[in-house]
Amino acid sequence: MAFEITSLFLENLSALINSKNDLEITKLFNEVHYADIAEVLDEVSFDEAIYIIKLLDSEKTSEILTELEDDIREKILENLSAKEIAEEVEEMDSDDAADIIGELSDERQTKVINALEDDELAADIKELLSYDEETAGALMAKELVKVYETWTVAGCMRRIRGQAKDVTRVHSIYVVDKEDKLVGRLSLKDLIIAKSDQKIAEISKSKVDYVNVNEDDEEIAKIMAKYDLEAIPVVDDNNVLVGRITIDDIVDVLKEEAERDYQMAAGLTQDVDSDDSILQLTRARLPWLFLGLVGGIGAFLIMSIFEHSFKESAFVLFLFTPLVAAMAGNVGVQSSAIIVQGLANDDVKGSINKRLIKEMFLAALNGIILALFLLLFVWVYEGQILTALAISVSLVAVIIVAGLIGTFVPLFLNKRGIDPAIATGPFITTSNDIFGILIYFLIAKMILGI
């Protein structure tokens, strides 16, 4: 049964904290999963959260810290001493420990690392912090099970017992040569059924997927998704095995990337949360809102050029301007969203020209269907077939152009190394509004001959 945070539970917890009933608080959280406790800490006051963190044992609170929201964890870490933080990270895998320490200032990082009793973990954390963000090196954990190809099965079994106790999950056993270079992998099944005097080289598989320590984390996610991997080894430029990346790390990467793309598509220029300050939220939103303002001014200037031409004889065209602009924006966003999704999943292949031709035919088909409906509506409402024809033909042209822009822009940005997610937001909407209105009035003027 799923754990549920009720108002009664929170009231009881607050009462226990106020009475400093540590024994009952410990019992209360004894069987509760650390992810659920993290949610509880989000609900209680900050002082109560600190009290709980300092009360529970480090084995549990180390897991809780990794599950907390970034801003809450940052505040909690500020209220813990370097020694207390060191006690927490010593219970973590090296990658999680590096992530936690990486959030601290340089001065506090040094103090926490110096407070670590495990010298090997301290060295591992320093190494992981030295890699660039969003690379395999920054993402990987140092804990893994490796064996040498020259070992016998019997000797291998003895040695991996000592290694496995430090690894949370043993997904694979990696085989290295005498220089620690990755040469293969070994399945537990093959190890168990092999004869005790066989060499590891005889039963290991030489084909093993791996990534370089400088590989981009999004590319790693694509590789692991493509080959359905639970873990992947990481090697340096000399092919020396230096760590491994597990599926839970990749899930975090995909989640962060999805959140970033969603915010970019909504017109936010930086990563923000709803709890951020008004100034931070303003900085994130204002640039794209300003672009929308400029686009609106551009649309106004275009309409003002055609004002005298249509004011007397076909003023109804101005009444349909919002419809045309909205259709242009909607079609552009639809097209760009599909392309961005395909680029993210590595499904977009082939030449740009083929994509543009396909989108042109798709947009034309959609545009004709919508235009026929609009033609009938305007004809019945206005009683002028020529005006209805001008609006409908313009709508088809606008939809085709919007589809082409929505397809071309993200592909172009991707080729230039710019995140194409930026194309699905106000950028596409604004550009299509302007081009749509310009095309609309040009075609209408040509058909009506005014």
Secondary structure in CASP SS format (residue, H / E / C, confidence):
PFRMAT SS
TARGET T0000
AUTHOR 0000-0000-0000
METHOD secondary structure of the structure
MODEL  1
M C 1.00
A C 1.00
F C 1.00
E C 1.00
I C 1.00
T C 1.00
S H 1.00
L H 1.00
F H 1.00
L H 1.00
E H 1.00
N H 1.00
L H 1.00
S H 1.00
A H 1.00
L H 1.00
I H 1.00
N H 1.00
S C 1.00
K C 1.00
N C 1.00
D H 1.00
L H 1.00
E H 1.00
I H 1.00
T H 1.00
K H 1.00
L H 1.00
F C 1.00
N C 1.00
E C 1.00
V C 1.00
H C 1.00
Y H 1.00
A H 1.00
D H 1.00
I H 1.00
A H 1.00
E H 1.00
V H 1.00
L H 1.00
D H 1.00
E H 1.00
V C 1.00
S C 1.00
F H 1.00
D H 1.00
E H 1.00
A H 1.00
I H 1.00
Y H 1.00
I H 1.00
I H 1.00
K H 1.00
L H 1.00
L C 1.00
D C 1.00
S H 1.00
E H 1.00
K H 1.00
T H 1.00
S H 1.00
E H 1.00
I H 1.00
L H 1.00
T H 1.00
E H 1.00
L C 1.00
E C 1.00
D H 1.00
D H 1.00
I H 1.00
R H 1.00
E H 1.00
K H 1.00
I H 1.00
L H 1.00
E H 1.00
N C 1.00
L C 1.00
S C 1.00
A H 1.00
K H 1.00
E H 1.00
I H 1.00
A H 1.00
E H 1.00
E H 1.00
V H 1.00
E C 1.00
E C 1.00
M C 1.00
D C 1.00
S H 1.00
D H 1.00
D H 1.00
A H 1.00
A H 1.00
D H 1.00
I H 1.00
I H 1.00
G H 1.00
E C 1.00
L C 1.00
S C 1.00
D H 1.00
E H 1.00
R H 1.00
Q H 1.00
T H 1.00
K H 1.00
V H 1.00
I H 1.00
N H 1.00
A H 1.00
L C 1.00
E C 1.00
D C 1.00
D H 1.00
E H 1.00
L H 1.00
A H 1.00
A H 1.00
D H 1.00
I H 1.00
K H 1.00
E H 1.00
L H 1.00
L H 1.00
S C 1.00
Y C 1.00
D C 1.00
E C 1.00
E C 1.00
T E 1.00
A H 1.00
G H 1.00
A H 1.00
L H 1.00
M C 1.00
A E 1.00
K C 1.00
E C 1.00
L C 1.00
V E 1.00
K E 1.00
V E 1.00
Y E 1.00
E C 1.00
T C 1.00
W C 1.00
T E 1.00
V H 1.00
A H 1.00
G H 1.00
C H 1.00
M H 1.00
R H 1.00
R H 1.00
I H 1.00
R H 1.00
G H 1.00
Q H 1.00
A H 1.00
K C 1.00
D C 1.00
V C 1.00
T C 1.00
R C 1.00
V C 1.00
H C 1.00
S C 1.00
I E 1.00
Y E 1.00
V E 1.00
V E 1.00
D C 1.00
K C 1.00
E C 1.00
D C 1.00
K E 1.00
L E 1.00
V E 1.00
G E 1.00
R E 1.00
L E 1.00
S C 1.00
L H 1.00
K H 1.00
D H 1.00
L H 1.00
I H 1.00
I H 1.00
A C 1.00
K C 1.00
S C 1.00
D C 1.00
Q C 1.00
K E 1.00
I H 1.00
A H 1.00
E H 1.00
I H 1.00
S C 1.00
K E 1.00
S C 1.00
K C 1.00
V C 1.00
D C 1.00
Y C 1.00
V E 1.00
N E 1.00
V C 1.00
N C 1.00
E C 1.00
D E 1.00
D H 1.00
E H 1.00
E H 1.00
I H 1.00
A H 1.00
K H 1.00
I H 1.00
M H 1.00
A H 1.00
K H 1.00
Y C 1.00
D C 1.00
L C 1.00
E C 1.00
A E 1.00
I E 1.00
P E 1.00
V E 1.00
V E 1.00
D C 1.00
D C 1.00
N C 1.00
N C 1.00
V E 1.00
L E 1.00
V E 1.00
G E 1.00
R E 1.00
I E 1.00
T E 1.00
I H 1.00
D H 1.00
D H 1.00
I H 1.00
V H 1.00
D H 1.00
V H 1.00
L H 1.00
K H 1.00
E H 1.00
E H 1.00
A H 1.00
E H 1.00
R H 1.00
D H 1.00
Y H 1.00
Q H 1.00
M H 1.00
A H 1.00
A C 1.00
G C 1.00
L C 1.00
T C 1.00
Q C 1.00
D C 1.00
V C 1.00
D C 1.00
S C 1.00
D C 1.00
D C 1.00
S C 1.00
I H 1.00
L H 1.00
Q H 1.00
L H 1.00
T H 1.00
R H 1.00
A H 1.00
R H 1.00
L H 1.00
P H 1.00
W H 1.00
L H 1.00
F H 1.00
L H 1.00
G H 1.00
L H 1.00
V H 1.00
G H 1.00
G H 1.00
I H 1.00
G H 1.00
A H 1.00
F H 1.00
L H 1.00
I H 1.00
M H 1.00
S H 1.00
I H 1.00
F H 1.00
E H 1.00
H H 1.00
S H 1.00
F H 1.00
K H 1.00
E C 1.00
S C 1.00
A C 1.00
F C 1.00
V H 1.00
L H 1.00
F H 1.00
L H 1.00
F C 1.00
T H 1.00
P H 1.00
L H 1.00
V H 1.00
A H 1.00
A H 1.00
M H 1.00
A H 1.00
G H 1.00
N H 1.00
V H 1.00
G H 1.00
V H 1.00
Q H 1.00
S H 1.00
S H 1.00
A H 1.00
I H 1.00
I H 1.00
V H 1.00
Q H 1.00
G H 1.00
L H 1.00
A H 1.00
N C 1.00
D C 1.00
D C 1.00
V C 1.00
K C 1.00
G C 1.00
S C 1.00
I H 1.00
N H 1.00
K H 1.00
R H 1.00
L H 1.00
I H 1.00
K H 1.00
E H 1.00
M H 1.00
F H 1.00
L H 1.00
A H 1.00
A H 1.00
L H 1.00
N H 1.00
G H 1.00
I H 1.00
I H 1.00
L H 1.00
A H 1.00
L H 1.00
F H 1.00
L H 1.00
L H 1.00
L H 1.00
F H 1.00
V H 1.00
W H 1.00
V H 1.00
Y H 1.00
E H 1.00
G C 1.00
Q C 1.00
I H 1.00
L H 1.00
T H 1.00
A H 1.00
L H 1.00
A H 1.00
I H 1.00
S H 1.00
V H 1.00
S H 1.00
L H 1.00
V H 1.00
A H 1.00
V H 1.00
I H 1.00
I H 1.00
V H 1.00
A H 1.00
G H 1.00
L H 1.00
I H 1.00
G H 1.00
T H 1.00
F H 1.00
V H 1.00
P H 1.00
L H 1.00
F H 1.00
L H 1.00
N H 1.00
K H 1.00
R C 1.00
G C 1.00
I C 1.00
D C 1.00
P H 1.00
A H 1.00
I H 1.00
A H 1.00
T H 1.00
G C 1.00
P H 1.00
F H 1.00
I H 1.00
T H 1.00
T H 1.00
S H 1.00
N H 1.00
D H 1.00
I H 1.00
F H 1.00
G H 1.00
I H 1.00
L H 1.00
I H 1.00
Y H 1.00
F H 1.00
L H 1.00
I H 1.00
A H 1.00
K H 1.00
M H 1.00
I H 1.00
L H 1.00
G C 1.00
I C 1.00
END
